[in-house]
Amino acid sequence: MVRYALIVLGLVLGLSVFFATRPVPKPPVPPQGVRLENVSLVLYPEQDPEAKWRFRAKEVVQDPGSRESKVKGLEEGARYVGDKLDLRLHAPEVTIDRNDNLQAPYATAEILKGCLSVDLGAPGGPPVSIDQRSGFAAPTVRISSPTYNASGVNFTSDFAIEHIRWGNPTWKFYDYPEGQTPPCTIKGGD
């Protein structure tokens, strides 16, 4: 009886060594995702149900692994609150993450209310973020309006540029004769 037990034990050990030394099969290659060309895309952020973003781009690539969409060759980017245009976004490309937040290498936001042009980051610098709940975050910023220019670092702000946090701000104000209103250079701005 012991002899049969030793034979079975030897077989089990032999098979264990055999299977343990076999090469592990490679996992299947995940799908490459979806690539669309000449795309119009509407984003309805869950974190900001009042808003929607419209993009027109040469290409959108969706990565199923990270659940991110990369919008390349951005031709038009705009944020609407209700049906009213709130801001325009210009960037070479935008990445939309799984929480509908945006990231770009750098960007310019044209905010219609207040006639503001906001340059976020710079080419070659760290990326900028647009969080659907809190607004903009950028390593550097330059804000232009008909009445002032301002710049700073480590910038965060809401979409209306009303609640700003930044370091080393510099300001330059422009004077206009009383009764004159400076012209707004942003299409549709006030």
C-alpha positions in Angstrom: 0.0 0.0 0.0 2.8 2.3 0.9 4.4 1.5 -2.5 1.3 2.7 -4.4 1.1 5.8 -2.3 4.8 6.6 -3.1 4.1 6.0 -6.8 1.1 8.3 -6.8 3.1 10.9 -4.8 5.9 10.6 -7.3 3.5 11.1 -10.2 1.9 14.2 -8.5 5.4 15.7 -7.9 6.5 14.9 -11.4 3.4 16.5 -13.0 3.7 19.5 -10.6 7.3 20.1 -11.8 6.3 19.6 -15.4 3.5 22.1 -15.2 5.5 24.6 -13.1 8.3 24.7 -15.6 6.1 25.2 -18.7 6.0 28.7 -20.1 3.1 30.9 -19.1 1.0 31.8 -22.1 1.0 35.5 -22.9 -2.2 37.4 -22.1 -4.3 38.4 -25.1 -3.5 41.8 -26.5 -6.2 44.2 -25.5 -8.2 45.8 -28.3 -6.6 49.0 -29.7 -9.8 51.0 -29.1 -11.8 53.1 -31.5 -10.3 55.7 -33.9 -12.7 58.2 -35.5 -11.9 60.9 -38.0 -13.6 64.3 -38.7 -15.6 64.0 -35.5 -18.2 66.2 -33.8 -18.5 65.2 -30.1 -20.8 66.3 -27.3 -19.7 65.7 -23.7 -22.3 65.8 -21.0 -20.2 65.8 -17.7 -21.8 63.9 -14.9 -20.1 66.2 -12.4 -21.6 69.3 -13.9 -25.1 68.4 -15.3 -25.9 72.0 -16.2 -23.0 72.1 -18.7 -22.2 70.4 -22.0 -19.0 70.5 -24.1 -19.0 70.5 -27.9 -15.9 69.5 -29.8 -15.1 69.3 -33.5 -11.8 67.5 -34.3 -9.8 65.8 -37.0 -9.5 62.6 -34.9 -10.8 61.0 -31.6 -9.0 57.9 -30.3 -10.7 56.0 -27.4 -8.5 53.8 -25.2 -10.6 51.1 -23.6 -7.8 50.2 -21.1 -7.6 53.7 -19.5 -11.2 54.7 -20.6 -9.8 58.0 -21.9 -10.5 59.7 -25.2 -7.9 61.7 -26.9 -9.3 64.5 -29.1 -6.6 65.4 -31.6 -6.5 68.3 -34.2 -9.1 70.2 -32.2 -10.9 72.6 -34.5 -13.6 73.8 -32.1 -14.1 73.4 -28.4 -16.9 75.1 -26.5 -18.7 74.9 -23.2 -22.4 75.6 -22.9 -24.3 76.2 -19.7 -27.9 75.4 -20.6 -28.1 76.5 -24.2 -25.9 79.5 -23.7 -22.3 79.6 -24.9 -20.1 80.1 -21.8 -16.5 79.7 -23.2 -14.5 78.6 -26.2 -11.5 76.3 -25.8 -8.5 76.3 -28.1 -5.8 73.6 -27.6 -3.8 71.3 -29.9 -5.4 68.3 -28.3 -7.6 67.4 -25.3 -7.7 64.2 -23.3 -11.1 63.4 -21.7 -10.7 61.1 -18.7 -13.1 58.6 -17.3 -14.6 61.3 -15.0 -15.2 63.7 -18.0 -12.3 66.0 -16.8 -10.1 67.4 -19.5 -6.3 67.7 -19.8 -4.4 69.6 -22.5 -0.7 70.4 -23.1 -1.7 74.1 -23.0 -4.9 75.9 -23.9 -6.6 79.2 -24.3 -10.1 79.7 -22.9 -12.2 82.6 -24.3 -14.7 83.4 -21.6 -17.6 85.4 -23.0 -18.9 87.0 -19.8 -16.3 89.6 -18.9 -14.5 89.3 -22.3 -11.6 87.3 -21.0 -8.9 85.5 -22.9 -7.1 83.1 -20.5 -3.9 81.4 -21.7 -3.3 78.3 -19.6 0.2 76.8 -19.5 2.7 77.0 -22.4 4.0 74.8 -25.1 6.6 72.4 -23.6 5.4 73.0 -20.1 3.4 70.8 -17.7 -0.2 70.1 -18.9 -3.3 72.0 -17.8 -6.4 70.5 -16.3 -10.0 71.4 -16.6 -12.0 69.8 -13.8 -15.8 69.7 -14.3 -16.4 70.5 -10.7 -13.8 73.1 -9.9 -12.6 74.7 -13.2 -9.1 75.4 -14.4 -5.7 74.4 -13.0 -2.5 75.4 -14.8 1.2 75.9 -14.0 1.1 79.4 -15.5 -1.6 81.8 -16.6 -2.0 85.0 -18.6 -5.4 86.7 -18.5 -6.2 89.5 -21.0 -9.3 91.7 -21.1 -10.1 95.1 -22.5 -9.4 96.8 -19.1 -6.5 94.7 -17.7 -3.8 92.1 -18.2 -2.7 89.7 -15.4 -0.4 86.8 -15.1 0.7 84.3 -12.4 1.8 80.8 -11.5 0.1 77.7 -9.9 -3.3 78.9 -11.1 -6.6 77.5 -10.1 -10.0 79.1 -10.8 -13.7 78.4 -11.4 -15.0 78.7 -15.0 -16.0 82.3 -14.5 -12.5 83.4 -13.3 -14.2 84.8 -10.1 -12.6 82.6 -7.4 -8.9 82.7 -8.3 -5.9 81.1 -6.4 -2.4 81.8 -7.8 1.1 82.7 -6.9 3.1 85.8 -7.9 0.3 87.7 -9.7 1.1 90.7 -11.7 -1.5 93.2 -13.0 -1.6 95.9 -15.6 -4.7 98.1 -15.8 -5.8 100.3 -18.8 -7.5 103.6 -18.4 -10.2 104.8 -20.8 -11.9 108.2 -20.9 -15.0 108.4 -18.8 -18.1 107.1 -20.6 -16.2 105.1 -23.1 -16.4 101.3 -23.1 -13.4 99.4 -24.3 -14.2 97.1 -27.2 -14.4 93.4 -26.6 -12.3 91.4 -29.0 -13.9 88.0 -28.2 -16.7 87.1 -30.6 -20.0 87.1 -28.7 -18.3 88.5 -25.5 -19.7 91.2 -23.3 
